[in-house]
Amino acid sequence: MQTRAIVNYIYQFWQHDNHPIELSSFSIFKQKLDYIHNNPVKEGFVTRPEEWLYSSAKSYCTDEPGMLEVIVVG
């Protein structure tokens, strides 16, 4: 049986990084939001960020609501 560490390494989706970044400007906020929205695209799960079911990208890219209510910033 595989250990949890090995399974996490093989099937890891997000980066292992726990370094907080201050969102001190709108441009930094936008950069981080784009990074989050584009992760499923980068991994090949979808072709566009708004296609990912559990993403707020749909609220930012279309007039359709996503799964949760989002207050669009900017």
mmJSON file of the N, C-alpha and C atoms, coordinates in Angstrom:
{"data_MODEL":{"atom_site":{
"group_PDB":["ATOM","ATOM","ATOM","ATOM","ATOM","ATOM","ATOM","ATOM","ATOM","ATOM","ATOM","ATOM","ATOM","ATOM","ATOM","ATOM","ATOM","ATOM","ATOM","ATOM","ATOM","ATOM","ATOM","ATOM","ATOM","ATOM","ATOM","ATOM","ATOM","ATOM","ATOM","ATOM","ATOM","ATOM","ATOM","ATOM","ATOM","ATOM","ATOM","ATOM","ATOM","ATOM","ATOM","ATOM","ATOM","ATOM","ATOM","ATOM","ATOM","ATOM","ATOM","ATOM","ATOM","ATOM","ATOM","ATOM","ATOM","ATOM","ATOM","ATOM","ATOM","ATOM","ATOM","ATOM","ATOM","ATOM","ATOM","ATOM","ATOM","ATOM","ATOM","ATOM","ATOM","ATOM","ATOM","ATOM","ATOM","ATOM","ATOM","ATOM","ATOM","ATOM","ATOM","ATOM","ATOM","ATOM","ATOM","ATOM","ATOM","ATOM","ATOM","ATOM","ATOM","ATOM","ATOM","ATOM","ATOM","ATOM","ATOM","ATOM","ATOM","ATOM","ATOM","ATOM","ATOM","ATOM","ATOM","ATOM","ATOM","ATOM","ATOM","ATOM","ATOM","ATOM","ATOM","ATOM","ATOM","ATOM","ATOM","ATOM","ATOM","ATOM","ATOM","ATOM","ATOM","ATOM","ATOM","ATOM","ATOM","ATOM","ATOM","ATOM","ATOM","ATOM","ATOM","ATOM","ATOM","ATOM","ATOM","ATOM","ATOM","ATOM","ATOM","ATOM","ATOM","ATOM","ATOM","ATOM","ATOM","ATOM","ATOM","ATOM","ATOM","ATOM","ATOM","ATOM","ATOM","ATOM","ATOM","ATOM","ATOM","ATOM","ATOM","ATOM","ATOM","ATOM","ATOM","ATOM","ATOM","ATOM","ATOM","ATOM","ATOM","ATOM","ATOM","ATOM","ATOM","ATOM","ATOM","ATOM","ATOM","ATOM","ATOM","ATOM","ATOM","ATOM","ATOM","ATOM","ATOM","ATOM","ATOM","ATOM","ATOM","ATOM","ATOM","ATOM","ATOM","ATOM","ATOM","ATOM","ATOM","ATOM","ATOM","ATOM","ATOM","ATOM","ATOM","ATOM","ATOM","ATOM","ATOM","ATOM","ATOM","ATOM","ATOM","ATOM","ATOM","ATOM","ATOM","ATOM","ATOM","ATOM"],
"id":[1,2,3,4,5,6,7,8,9,10,11,12,13,14,15,16,17,18,19,20,21,22,23,24,25,26,27,28,29,30,31,32,33,34,35,36,37,38,39,40,41,42,43,44,45,46,47,48,49,50,51,52,53,54,55,56,57,58,59,60,61,62,63,64,65,66,67,68,69,70,71,72,73,74,75,76,77,78,79,80,81,82,83,84,85,86,87,88,89,90,91,92,93,94,95,96,97,98,99,100,101,102,103,104,105,106,107,108,109,110,111,112,113,114,115,116,117,118,119,120,121,122,123,124,125,126,127,128,129,130,131,132,133,134,135,136,137,138,139,140,141,142,143,144,145,146,147,148,149,150,151,152,153,154,155,156,157,158,159,160,161,162,163,164,165,166,167,168,169,170,171,172,173,174,175,176,177,178,179,180,181,182,183,184,185,186,187,188,189,190,191,192,193,194,195,196,197,198,199,200,201,202,203,204,205,206,207,208,209,210,211,212,213,214,215,216,217,218,219,220,221,222],
"type_symbol":["N","C","C","N","C","C","N","C","C","N","C","C","N","C","C","N","C","C","N","C","C","N","C","C","N","C","C","N","C","C","N","C","C","N","C","C","N","C","C","N","C","C","N","C","C","N","C","C","N","C","C","N","C","C","N","C","C","N","C","C","N","C","C","N","C","C","N","C","C","N","C","C","N","C","C","N","C","C","N","C","C","N","C","C","N","C","C","N","C","C","N","C","C","N","C","C","N","C","C","N","C","C","N","C","C","N","C","C","N","C","C","N","C","C","N","C","C","N","C","C","N","C","C","N","C","C","N","C","C","N","C","C","N","C","C","N","C","C","N","C","C","N","C","C","N","C","C","N","C","C","N","C","C","N","C","C","N","C","C","N","C","C","N","C","C","N","C","C","N","C","C","N","C","C","N","C","C","N","C","C","N","C","C","N","C","C","N","C","C","N","C","C","N","C","C","N","C","C","N","C","C","N","C","C","N","C","C","N","C","C","N","C","C","N","C","C","N","C","C","N","C","C"],
"label_atom_id":["N","CA","C","N","CA","C","N","CA","C","N","CA","C","N","CA","C","N","CA","C","N","CA","C","N","CA","C","N","CA","C","N","CA","C","N","CA","C","N","CA","C","N","CA","C","N","CA","C","N","CA","C","N","CA","C","N","CA","C","N","CA","C","N","CA","C","N","CA","C","N","CA","C","N","CA","C","N","CA","C","N","CA","C","N","CA","C","N","CA","C","N","CA","C","N","CA","C","N","CA","C","N","CA","C","N","CA","C","N","CA","C","N","CA","C","N","CA","C","N","CA","C","N","CA","C","N","CA","C","N","CA","C","N","CA","C","N","CA","C","N","CA","C","N","CA","C","N","CA","C","N","CA","C","N","CA","C","N","CA","C","N","CA","C","N","CA","C","N","CA","C","N","CA","C","N","CA","C","N","CA","C","N","CA","C","N","CA","C","N","CA","C","N","CA","C","N","CA","C","N","CA","C","N","CA","C","N","CA","C","N","CA","C","N","CA","C","N","CA","C","N","CA","C","N","CA","C","N","CA","C","N","CA","C","N","CA","C","N","CA","C","N","CA","C","N","CA","C","N","CA","C","N","CA","C","N","CA","C"],
"label_alt_id":[null,null,null,null,null,null,null,null,null,null,null,null,null,null,null,null,null,null,null,null,null,null,null,null,null,null,null,null,null,null,null,null,null,null,null,null,null,null,null,null,null,null,null,null,null,null,null,null,null,null,null,null,null,null,null,null,null,null,null,null,null,null,null,null,null,null,null,null,null,null,null,null,null,null,null,null,null,null,null,null,null,null,null,null,null,null,null,null,null,null,null,null,null,null,null,null,null,null,null,null,null,null,null,null,null,null,null,null,null,null,null,null,null,null,null,null,null,null,null,null,null,null,null,null,null,null,null,null,null,null,null,null,null,null,null,null,null,null,null,null,null,null,null,null,null,null,null,null,null,null,null,null,null,null,null,null,null,null,null,null,null,null,null,null,null,null,null,null,null,null,null,null,null,null,null,null,null,null,null,null,null,null,null,null,null,null,null,null,null,null,null,null,null,null,null,null,null,null,null,null,null,null,null,null,null,null,null,null,null,null,null,null,null,null,null,null,null,null,null,null,null,null],
"label_comp_id":["MET","MET","MET","GLN","GLN","GLN","THR","THR","THR","ARG","ARG","ARG","ALA","ALA","ALA","ILE","ILE","ILE","VAL","VAL","VAL","ASN","ASN","ASN","TYR","TYR","TYR","ILE","ILE","ILE","TYR","TYR","TYR","GLN","GLN","GLN","PHE","PHE","PHE","TRP","TRP","TRP","GLN","GLN","GLN","HIS","HIS","HIS","ASP","ASP","ASP","ASN","ASN","ASN","HIS","HIS","HIS","PRO","PRO","PRO","ILE","ILE","ILE","GLU","GLU","GLU","LEU","LEU","LEU","SER","SER","SER","SER","SER","SER","PHE","PHE","PHE","SER","SER","SER","ILE","ILE","ILE","PHE","PHE","PHE","LYS","LYS","LYS","GLN","GLN","GLN","LYS","LYS","LYS","LEU","LEU","LEU","ASP","ASP","ASP","TYR","TYR","TYR","ILE","ILE","ILE","HIS","HIS","HIS","ASN","ASN","ASN","ASN","ASN","ASN","PRO","PRO","PRO","VAL","VAL","VAL","LYS","LYS","LYS","GLU","GLU","GLU","GLY","GLY","GLY","PHE","PHE","PHE","VAL","VAL","VAL","THR","THR","THR","ARG","ARG","ARG","PRO","PRO","PRO","GLU","GLU","GLU","GLU","GLU","GLU","TRP","TRP","TRP","LEU","LEU","LEU","TYR","TYR","TYR","SER","SER","SER","SER","SER","SER","ALA","ALA","ALA","LYS","LYS","LYS","SER","SER","SER","TYR","TYR","TYR","CYS","CYS","CYS","THR","THR","THR","ASP","ASP","ASP","GLU","GLU","GLU","PRO","PRO","PRO","GLY","GLY","GLY","MET","MET","MET","LEU","LEU","LEU","GLU","GLU","GLU","VAL","VAL","VAL","ILE","ILE","ILE","VAL","VAL","VAL","VAL","VAL","VAL","GLY","GLY","GLY"],
"label_asym_id":["A","A","A","A","A","A","A","A","A","A","A","A","A","A","A","A","A","A","A","A","A","A","A","A","A","A","A","A","A","A","A","A","A","A","A","A","A","A","A","A","A","A","A","A","A","A","A","A","A","A","A","A","A","A","A","A","A","A","A","A","A","A","A","A","A","A","A","A","A","A","A","A","A","A","A","A","A","A","A","A","A","A","A","A","A","A","A","A","A","A","A","A","A","A","A","A","A","A","A","A","A","A","A","A","A","A","A","A","A","A","A","A","A","A","A","A","A","A","A","A","A","A","A","A","A","A","A","A","A","A","A","A","A","A","A","A","A","A","A","A","A","A","A","A","A","A","A","A","A","A","A","A","A","A","A","A","A","A","A","A","A","A","A","A","A","A","A","A","A","A","A","A","A","A","A","A","A","A","A","A","A","A","A","A","A","A","A","A","A","A","A","A","A","A","A","A","A","A","A","A","A","A","A","A","A","A","A","A","A","A","A","A","A","A","A","A","A","A","A","A","A","A"],
"label_entity_id":["1","1","1","1","1","1","1","1","1","1","1","1","1","1","1","1","1","1","1","1","1","1","1","1","1","1","1","1","1","1","1","1","1","1","1","1","1","1","1","1","1","1","1","1","1","1","1","1","1","1","1","1","1","1","1","1","1","1","1","1","1","1","1","1","1","1","1","1","1","1","1","1","1","1","1","1","1","1","1","1","1","1","1","1","1","1","1","1","1","1","1","1","1","1","1","1","1","1","1","1","1","1","1","1","1","1","1","1","1","1","1","1","1","1","1","1","1","1","1","1","1","1","1","1","1","1","1","1","1","1","1","1","1","1","1","1","1","1","1","1","1","1","1","1","1","1","1","1","1","1","1","1","1","1","1","1","1","1","1","1","1","1","1","1","1","1","1","1","1","1","1","1","1","1","1","1","1","1","1","1","1","1","1","1","1","1","1","1","1","1","1","1","1","1","1","1","1","1","1","1","1","1","1","1","1","1","1","1","1","1","1","1","1","1","1","1","1","1","1","1","1","1"],
"label_seq_id":[1,1,1,2,2,2,3,3,3,4,4,4,5,5,5,6,6,6,7,7,7,8,8,8,9,9,9,10,10,10,11,11,11,12,12,12,13,13,13,14,14,14,15,15,15,16,16,16,17,17,17,18,18,18,19,19,19,20,20,20,21,21,21,22,22,22,23,23,23,24,24,24,25,25,25,26,26,26,27,27,27,28,28,28,29,29,29,30,30,30,31,31,31,32,32,32,33,33,33,34,34,34,35,35,35,36,36,36,37,37,37,38,38,38,39,39,39,40,40,40,41,41,41,42,42,42,43,43,43,44,44,44,45,45,45,46,46,46,47,47,47,48,48,48,49,49,49,50,50,50,51,51,51,52,52,52,53,53,53,54,54,54,55,55,55,56,56,56,57,57,57,58,58,58,59,59,59,60,60,60,61,61,61,62,62,62,63,63,63,64,64,64,65,65,65,66,66,66,67,67,67,68,68,68,69,69,69,70,70,70,71,71,71,72,72,72,73,73,73,74,74,74],
"pdbx_PDB_ins_code":[null,null,null,null,null,null,null,null,null,null,null,null,null,null,null,null,null,null,null,null,null,null,null,null,null,null,null,null,null,null,null,null,null,null,null,null,null,null,null,null,null,null,null,null,null,null,null,null,null,null,null,null,null,null,null,null,null,null,null,null,null,null,null,null,null,null,null,null,null,null,null,null,null,null,null,null,null,null,null,null,null,null,null,null,null,null,null,null,null,null,null,null,null,null,null,null,null,null,null,null,null,null,null,null,null,null,null,null,null,null,null,null,null,null,null,null,null,null,null,null,null,null,null,null,null,null,null,null,null,null,null,null,null,null,null,null,null,null,null,null,null,null,null,null,null,null,null,null,null,null,null,null,null,null,null,null,null,null,null,null,null,null,null,null,null,null,null,null,null,null,null,null,null,null,null,null,null,null,null,null,null,null,null,null,null,null,null,null,null,null,null,null,null,null,null,null,null,null,null,null,null,null,null,null,null,null,null,null,null,null,null,null,null,null,null,null,null,null,null,null,null,null],
"Cartn_x":[0.845,0.0,0.885,0.511,1.298,1.051,2.082,1.905,1.258,0.692,0.027,0.993,2.235,3.222,3.469,3.568,3.797,2.578,1.403,0.172,0.051,0.343,0.296,1.296,2.468,3.489,3.048,2.508,2.116,0.904,-0.098,-1.364,-1.54,-0.479,-0.55,-1.051,-2.042,-2.6,-2.032,-2.03,-1.544,-0.081,0.597,1.978,2.032,3.095,3.337,4.084,3.383,3.981,3.141,3.747,3.016,3.664,3.928,4.527,3.479,2.927,1.884,2.41,1.562,1.904,0.879,1.368,0.477,-0.105,-1.411,-2.078,-2.181,-1.057,-0.948,-1.412,-1.687,-2.181,-3.148,-3.921,-4.862,-4.13,-2.993,-2.262,-1.752,-1.326,-0.894,-2.104,-3.216,-4.441,-4.846,-4.839,-5.237,-4.296,-3.006,-2.03,-2.318,-2.578,-2.844,-4.188,-5.185,-6.488,-6.371,-5.635,-5.412,-4.68,-3.699,-2.955,-3.905,-4.761,-5.716,-6.689,-7.215,-8.175,-7.541,-6.269,-5.63,-5.021,-4.994,-4.442,-5.13,-6.462,-7.095,-6.788,-6.58,-6.233,-4.812,-3.911,-2.505,-2.365,-3.187,-3.122,-3.895,-4.586,-5.269,-6.651,-7.221,-8.554,-9.65,-9.422,-10.364,-9.564,-10.251,-9.549,-9.641,-10.653,-10.816,-11.117,-10.631,-10.831,-12.298,-13.183,-14.595,-15.302,-14.658,-15.227,-15.068,-14.137,-13.892,-15.048,-15.737,-16.964,-16.766,-15.637,-15.422,-14.621,-14.666,-13.891,-14.8,-14.278,-15.002,-14.78,-13.968,-13.659,-14.915,-15.905,-17.149,-17.808,-17.768,-18.352,-17.573,-16.271,-15.444,-15.515,-15.721,-15.648,-16.993,-18.076,-19.394,-20.402,-21.601,-22.682,-23.423,-23.048,-23.694,-23.103,-23.938,-23.414,-22.73,-21.731,-21.086,-21.825,-21.16,-21.781,-22.051,-21.161,-21.311,-21.409,-22.092,-22.18,-20.821,-20.415,-19.097,-19.302,-18.626,-18.576,-17.361,-17.565,-16.473,-15.751,-14.441,-13.612,-12.962,-13.001,-12.32,-13.199],
"Cartn_y":[-1.197,0.0,1.253,2.24,3.46,4.353,5.05,5.996,7.262,8.029,9.277,10.228,10.291,11.19,10.834,9.553,9.127,9.449,9.173,9.468,10.964,11.79,13.245,13.704,13.097,13.473,13.123,11.936,11.471,12.232,12.458,13.042,14.498,15.15,16.537,17.442,18.275,19.208,20.605,21.079,22.424,22.371,23.497,23.597,23.477,22.861,22.878,24.164,25.096,26.395,27.064,27.424,28.05,29.376,30.178,31.485,32.547,33.172,34.168,35.349,35.838,36.973,38.07,39.233,40.356,40.859,40.974,41.503,43.012,43.67,45.093,46.008,45.444,46.264,45.425,46.106,45.393,44.522,44.97,44.179,42.864,42.872,41.632,40.73,41.309,40.535,39.863,40.631,40.107,38.994,39.175,38.146,36.836,36.903,35.695,35.072,35.894,35.383,34.669,35.255,34.618,33.295,33.255,32.017,30.92,31.264,30.291,29.827,30.768,30.421,29.556,29.749,29.033,27.69,27.347,26.053,24.869,24.786,23.638,23.585,24.749,24.8,24.271,24.737,24.321,22.81,22.231,20.787,19.974,20.655,19.967,19.429,19.868,19.404,20.087,21.329,22.103,22.923,23.488,24.321,25.807,26.181,27.583,27.621,28.617,28.672,28.615,29.242,29.29,27.942,26.964,25.627,24.796,25.178,24.432,24.686,23.635,23.72,24.453,24.24,24.77,26.068,26.8,28.028,29.253,30.355,31.622,32.271,31.668,32.249,32.503,31.631,31.799,33.137,33.519,34.796,35.979,35.804,36.88,36.964,35.826,35.781,35.866,35.547,35.528,36.244,36.393,36.963,35.885,34.625,33.508,33.326,32.991,32.745,31.38,31.275,29.988,29.256,28.279,27.491,28.325,29.271,30.122,31.577,32.362,33.796,34.43,35.211,35.862,37.354,38.118,39.566,39.841,40.181,40.38,41.677,41.594,42.731,43.284,44.582,45.22,45.359],
"Cartn_z":[0.0,0.0,0.0,-0.802,-0.891,0.315,0.715,1.809,1.273,2.171,1.78,1.078,1.532,0.93,-0.53,-0.83,-2.209,-3.074,-2.554,-3.291,-3.546,-2.538,-2.724,-3.776,-3.797,-4.771,-6.189,-6.366,-7.694,-8.222,-7.363,-7.811,-7.395,-7.055,-6.59,-7.71,-7.397,-8.375,-8.175,-6.927,-6.62,-6.204,-6.341,-5.878,-4.366,-3.865,-2.426,-2.117,-1.601,-1.313,-0.249,0.826,1.921,2.287,1.277,1.5,1.204,2.242,2.006,1.185,0.316,-0.527,-0.26,0.091,0.353,-0.968,-0.999,-2.189,-2.034,-2.221,-1.908,-3.037,-4.196,-5.302,-6.137,-6.944,-7.804,-8.814,-9.31,-10.304,-9.7,-8.454,-7.794,-7.563,-7.125,-6.937,-8.243,-9.344,-10.651,-11.109,-10.871,-11.24,-10.512,-9.218,-8.433,-8.811,-9.083,-9.503,-10.842,-11.776,-13.077,-12.91,-12.023,-11.758,-11.268,-10.308,-9.759,-10.84,-11.604,-12.655,-13.749,-14.025,-15.124,-14.734,-13.453,-13.047,-13.728,-13.762,-14.434,-15.938,-16.554,-17.98,-18.161,-17.333,-17.407,-17.243,-16.382,-16.145,-17.178,-18.093,-19.18,-18.838,-17.719,-17.336,-18.148,-18.535,-19.341,-20.345,-21.325,-22.305,-21.978,-21.179,-20.769,-19.271,-18.546,-17.087,-16.668,-17.427,-17.03,-17.176,-17.795,-17.921,-16.638,-15.769,-14.538,-13.568,-13.204,-12.409,-11.086,-10.437,-9.092,-9.089,-10.178,-10.299,-10.324,-9.827,-9.932,-11.296,-12.142,-13.455,-14.274,-14.151,-14.907,-14.568,-13.304,-12.881,-13.444,-13.643,-14.177,-15.699,-16.366,-17.84,-18.539,-17.83,-18.465,-17.565,-18.054,-17.245,-16.461,-16.665,-15.985,-14.585,-13.618,-12.273,-12.209,-11.36,-11.111,-10.009,-9.401,-8.332,-7.079,-6.801,-5.637,-6.083,-5.284,-5.581,-5.4,-6.376,-6.35,-6.52,-5.71,-5.903,-6.755,-8.014,-8.951,-8.603,-8.462,-8.102,-9.371,-9.521,-10.651,-11.789],
"occupancy":[1.0,1.0,1.0,1.0,1.0,1.0,1.0,1.0,1.0,1.0,1.0,1.0,1.0,1.0,1.0,1.0,1.0,1.0,1.0,1.0,1.0,1.0,1.0,1.0,1.0,1.0,1.0,1.0,1.0,1.0,1.0,1.0,1.0,1.0,1.0,1.0,1.0,1.0,1.0,1.0,1.0,1.0,1.0,1.0,1.0,1.0,1.0,1.0,1.0,1.0,1.0,1.0,1.0,1.0,1.0,1.0,1.0,1.0,1.0,1.0,1.0,1.0,1.0,1.0,1.0,1.0,1.0,1.0,1.0,1.0,1.0,1.0,1.0,1.0,1.0,1.0,1.0,1.0,1.0,1.0,1.0,1.0,1.0,1.0,1.0,1.0,1.0,1.0,1.0,1.0,1.0,1.0,1.0,1.0,1.0,1.0,1.0,1.0,1.0,1.0,1.0,1.0,1.0,1.0,1.0,1.0,1.0,1.0,1.0,1.0,1.0,1.0,1.0,1.0,1.0,1.0,1.0,1.0,1.0,1.0,1.0,1.0,1.0,1.0,1.0,1.0,1.0,1.0,1.0,1.0,1.0,1.0,1.0,1.0,1.0,1.0,1.0,1.0,1.0,1.0,1.0,1.0,1.0,1.0,1.0,1.0,1.0,1.0,1.0,1.0,1.0,1.0,1.0,1.0,1.0,1.0,1.0,1.0,1.0,1.0,1.0,1.0,1.0,1.0,1.0,1.0,1.0,1.0,1.0,1.0,1.0,1.0,1.0,1.0,1.0,1.0,1.0,1.0,1.0,1.0,1.0,1.0,1.0,1.0,1.0,1.0,1.0,1.0,1.0,1.0,1.0,1.0,1.0,1.0,1.0,1.0,1.0,1.0,1.0,1.0,1.0,1.0,1.0,1.0,1.0,1.0,1.0,1.0,1.0,1.0,1.0,1.0,1.0,1.0,1.0,1.0,1.0,1.0,1.0,1.0,1.0,1.0],
"B_iso_or_equiv":[0.0,0.0,0.0,0.0,0.0,0.0,0.0,0.0,0.0,0.0,0.0,0.0,0.0,0.0,0.0,0.0,0.0,0.0,0.0,0.0,0.0,0.0,0.0,0.0,0.0,0.0,0.0,0.0,0.0,0.0,0.0,0.0,0.0,0.0,0.0,0.0,0.0,0.0,0.0,0.0,0.0,0.0,0.0,0.0,0.0,0.0,0.0,0.0,0.0,0.0,0.0,0.0,0.0,0.0,0.0,0.0,0.0,0.0,0.0,0.0,0.0,0.0,0.0,0.0,0.0,0.0,0.0,0.0,0.0,0.0,0.0,0.0,0.0,0.0,0.0,0.0,0.0,0.0,0.0,0.0,0.0,0.0,0.0,0.0,0.0,0.0,0.0,0.0,0.0,0.0,0.0,0.0,0.0,0.0,0.0,0.0,0.0,0.0,0.0,0.0,0.0,0.0,0.0,0.0,0.0,0.0,0.0,0.0,0.0,0.0,0.0,0.0,0.0,0.0,0.0,0.0,0.0,0.0,0.0,0.0,0.0,0.0,0.0,0.0,0.0,0.0,0.0,0.0,0.0,0.0,0.0,0.0,0.0,0.0,0.0,0.0,0.0,0.0,0.0,0.0,0.0,0.0,0.0,0.0,0.0,0.0,0.0,0.0,0.0,0.0,0.0,0.0,0.0,0.0,0.0,0.0,0.0,0.0,0.0,0.0,0.0,0.0,0.0,0.0,0.0,0.0,0.0,0.0,0.0,0.0,0.0,0.0,0.0,0.0,0.0,0.0,0.0,0.0,0.0,0.0,0.0,0.0,0.0,0.0,0.0,0.0,0.0,0.0,0.0,0.0,0.0,0.0,0.0,0.0,0.0,0.0,0.0,0.0,0.0,0.0,0.0,0.0,0.0,0.0,0.0,0.0,0.0,0.0,0.0,0.0,0.0,0.0,0.0,0.0,0.0,0.0,0.0,0.0,0.0,0.0,0.0,0.0],
"pdbx_formal_charge":[null,null,null,null,null,null,null,null,null,null,null,null,null,null,null,null,null,null,null,null,null,null,null,null,null,null,null,null,null,null,null,null,null,null,null,null,null,null,null,null,null,null,null,null,null,null,null,null,null,null,null,null,null,null,null,null,null,null,null,null,null,null,null,null,null,null,null,null,null,null,null,null,null,null,null,null,null,null,null,null,null,null,null,null,null,null,null,null,null,null,null,null,null,null,null,null,null,null,null,null,null,null,null,null,null,null,null,null,null,null,null,null,null,null,null,null,null,null,null,null,null,null,null,null,null,null,null,null,null,null,null,null,null,null,null,null,null,null,null,null,null,null,null,null,null,null,null,null,null,null,null,null,null,null,null,null,null,null,null,null,null,null,null,null,null,null,null,null,null,null,null,null,null,null,null,null,null,null,null,null,null,null,null,null,null,null,null,null,null,null,null,null,null,null,null,null,null,null,null,null,null,null,null,null,null,null,null,null,null,null,null,null,null,null,null,null,null,null,null,null,null,null],
"auth_seq_id":[1,1,1,2,2,2,3,3,3,4,4,4,5,5,5,6,6,6,7,7,7,8,8,8,9,9,9,10,10,10,11,11,11,12,12,12,13,13,13,14,14,14,15,15,15,16,16,16,17,17,17,18,18,18,19,19,19,20,20,20,21,21,21,22,22,22,23,23,23,24,24,24,25,25,25,26,26,26,27,27,27,28,28,28,29,29,29,30,30,30,31,31,31,32,32,32,33,33,33,34,34,34,35,35,35,36,36,36,37,37,37,38,38,38,39,39,39,40,40,40,41,41,41,42,42,42,43,43,43,44,44,44,45,45,45,46,46,46,47,47,47,48,48,48,49,49,49,50,50,50,51,51,51,52,52,52,53,53,53,54,54,54,55,55,55,56,56,56,57,57,57,58,58,58,59,59,59,60,60,60,61,61,61,62,62,62,63,63,63,64,64,64,65,65,65,66,66,66,67,67,67,68,68,68,69,69,69,70,70,70,71,71,71,72,72,72,73,73,73,74,74,74],
"auth_comp_id":["MET","MET","MET","GLN","GLN","GLN","THR","THR","THR","ARG","ARG","ARG","ALA","ALA","ALA","ILE","ILE","ILE","VAL","VAL","VAL","ASN","ASN","ASN","TYR","TYR","TYR","ILE","ILE","ILE","TYR","TYR","TYR","GLN","GLN","GLN","PHE","PHE","PHE","TRP","TRP","TRP","GLN","GLN","GLN","HIS","HIS","HIS","ASP","ASP","ASP","ASN","ASN","ASN","HIS","HIS","HIS","PRO","PRO","PRO","ILE","ILE","ILE","GLU","GLU","GLU","LEU","LEU","LEU","SER","SER","SER","SER","SER","SER","PHE","PHE","PHE","SER","SER","SER","ILE","ILE","ILE","PHE","PHE","PHE","LYS","LYS","LYS","GLN","GLN","GLN","LYS","LYS","LYS","LEU","LEU","LEU","ASP","ASP","ASP","TYR","TYR","TYR","ILE","ILE","ILE","HIS","HIS","HIS","ASN","ASN","ASN","ASN","ASN","ASN","PRO","PRO","PRO","VAL","VAL","VAL","LYS","LYS","LYS","GLU","GLU","GLU","GLY","GLY","GLY","PHE","PHE","PHE","VAL","VAL","VAL","THR","THR","THR","ARG","ARG","ARG","PRO","PRO","PRO","GLU","GLU","GLU","GLU","GLU","GLU","TRP","TRP","TRP","LEU","LEU","LEU","TYR","TYR","TYR","SER","SER","SER","SER","SER","SER","ALA","ALA","ALA","LYS","LYS","LYS","SER","SER","SER","TYR","TYR","TYR","CYS","CYS","CYS","THR","THR","THR","ASP","ASP","ASP","GLU","GLU","GLU","PRO","PRO","PRO","GLY","GLY","GLY","MET","MET","MET","LEU","LEU","LEU","GLU","GLU","GLU","VAL","VAL","VAL","ILE","ILE","ILE","VAL","VAL","VAL","VAL","VAL","VAL","GLY","GLY","GLY"],
"auth_asym_id":["A","A","A","A","A","A","A","A","A","A","A","A","A","A","A","A","A","A","A","A","A","A","A","A","A","A","A","A","A","A","A","A","A","A","A","A","A","A","A","A","A","A","A","A","A","A","A","A","A","A","A","A","A","A","A","A","A","A","A","A","A","A","A","A","A","A","A","A","A","A","A","A","A","A","A","A","A","A","A","A","A","A","A","A","A","A","A","A","A","A","A","A","A","A","A","A","A","A","A","A","A","A","A","A","A","A","A","A","A","A","A","A","A","A","A","A","A","A","A","A","A","A","A","A","A","A","A","A","A","A","A","A","A","A","A","A","A","A","A","A","A","A","A","A","A","A","A","A","A","A","A","A","A","A","A","A","A","A","A","A","A","A","A","A","A","A","A","A","A","A","A","A","A","A","A","A","A","A","A","A","A","A","A","A","A","A","A","A","A","A","A","A","A","A","A","A","A","A","A","A","A","A","A","A","A","A","A","A","A","A","A","A","A","A","A","A","A","A","A","A","A","A"],
"auth_atom_id":["N","CA","C","N","CA","C","N","CA","C","N","CA","C","N","CA","C","N","CA","C","N","CA","C","N","CA","C","N","CA","C","N","CA","C","N","CA","C","N","CA","C","N","CA","C","N","CA","C","N","CA","C","N","CA","C","N","CA","C","N","CA","C","N","CA","C","N","CA","C","N","CA","C","N","CA","C","N","CA","C","N","CA","C","N","CA","C","N","CA","C","N","CA","C","N","CA","C","N","CA","C","N","CA","C","N","CA","C","N","CA","C","N","CA","C","N","CA","C","N","CA","C","N","CA","C","N","CA","C","N","CA","C","N","CA","C","N","CA","C","N","CA","C","N","CA","C","N","CA","C","N","CA","C","N","CA","C","N","CA","C","N","CA","C","N","CA","C","N","CA","C","N","CA","C","N","CA","C","N","CA","C","N","CA","C","N","CA","C","N","CA","C","N","CA","C","N","CA","C","N","CA","C","N","CA","C","N","CA","C","N","CA","C","N","CA","C","N","CA","C","N","CA","C","N","CA","C","N","CA","C","N","CA","C","N","CA","C","N","CA","C","N","CA","C","N","CA","C","N","CA","C","N","CA","C","N","CA","C"],
"pdbx_PDB_model_num":[1,1,1,1,1,1,1,1,1,1,1,1,1,1,1,1,1,1,1,1,1,1,1,1,1,1,1,1,1,1,1,1,1,1,1,1,1,1,1,1,1,1,1,1,1,1,1,1,1,1,1,1,1,1,1,1,1,1,1,1,1,1,1,1,1,1,1,1,1,1,1,1,1,1,1,1,1,1,1,1,1,1,1,1,1,1,1,1,1,1,1,1,1,1,1,1,1,1,1,1,1,1,1,1,1,1,1,1,1,1,1,1,1,1,1,1,1,1,1,1,1,1,1,1,1,1,1,1,1,1,1,1,1,1,1,1,1,1,1,1,1,1,1,1,1,1,1,1,1,1,1,1,1,1,1,1,1,1,1,1,1,1,1,1,1,1,1,1,1,1,1,1,1,1,1,1,1,1,1,1,1,1,1,1,1,1,1,1,1,1,1,1,1,1,1,1,1,1,1,1,1,1,1,1,1,1,1,1,1,1,1,1,1,1,1,1,1,1,1,1,1,1]
}}}
